[in-house]
């Protein structure tokens, strides 16, 4: 059982939480793709999450969560949103929500266990949401690559395959000041 008082507090403050999140993400270069969305579009997505969080947490409908977030992952992939920016926005949402919950704790010992349970439940919710978002995104990415291969499209006309599975391109790290070897290994300065 989770703290109904805190869930109600989250839902009551959903608008303010959404505005704060949009402002924080817009100021962060790790989420540049979100900078092109209108405030209304972005706030609508976040508001939907905050307003329905209580239902998710109390019903624990993990199958529905899986379908919802896999669909969102596929939509974001087809929309061209970089995966790392999508995950950044989800983790930022989680962090800001947990900060809000911690700031709302009453200090009353009678509800402390329920409040801690809520924090754990929110973390579990976001962990599952992130996992299923990635699963949907990657499913869509693989489908696009398979379709491009089946159509005989050259790499110039289709989504580019990574040169080495599981390894980010070295150019991704150059602006972070991380040394990259000629072999592409991060942290190595010689070839």
Protein Blocks (a to p, Z undefined) as FASTA:
>chain_A
ZZfklmmmmmmmmmmmmmmmmmmmmmpmklmmmmmpcfklmmmmmmmmmmmmmmmmmnop
mklmmmmmmmmmmmmmmnopafklmmmmmmmmmmmmmmmmmmmpgoiaklmmmmmmmmmm
mmmmmmmmmmmmmmmmmmmmmmmmmmmmmnopafklmccddfbghiacfklmmmnopacd
fkopahiabZZ
